[in-house]
């Protein structure tokens, strides 16, 4: 475990949560109406994938509700980067995997006109799959992740939703201060605190 680790490692977390999900009928009861896991909201620091310190968190993993290094295991959903003009870029894991000839799961992004706090439900459409997004500071981005580690046993959906906003950047250290919310229940789209309700 390195100094940048904030939560349980995805390699440990994924099998653990999968077991929890199976034990609770995979993210919901038999009618698909009850969540097994609460939503998670956090404020934290990430680094640009280009120029980051070794083992620094450069990516977000929704199902694990954690920031992690973007590695070739592709156990993450989006990586963060800054271009030469210090503009924030969010990179789905599939976009990085294509360049490295590797396999990753589909992740789609959508810019929202709502503030981070005001956005309480993820929309069902309007996403851009596996497309790098240039994001202004303070702009909310909605994530739609089809994560096979999370949803392989789900009865109510195959997608995990989240939202993220970059509040500020430190150009000297190439770091970004972010807020994110993850609903780790497959098929659930609520960003409300606590155990979410299923929304059709």
Secondary structure, DSSP 8 states (H G I E B T S, - for coil): --TT--S--HHHHHHHHHHHHHHTTTTS-TTS-EEEEE-EEEEEEEE-STT--TT---EEETTTTEEE---TT---SEEEEE-TT--EEEEEHHHHHHHHT-----EEEEE-SS-TTT--B--SS--EET--EEE-TT--EEEEE--HHHHTT-SS-S-EEEEEEEEEEETTTTEEEEEEEEE-STT--B-SSSEEE---
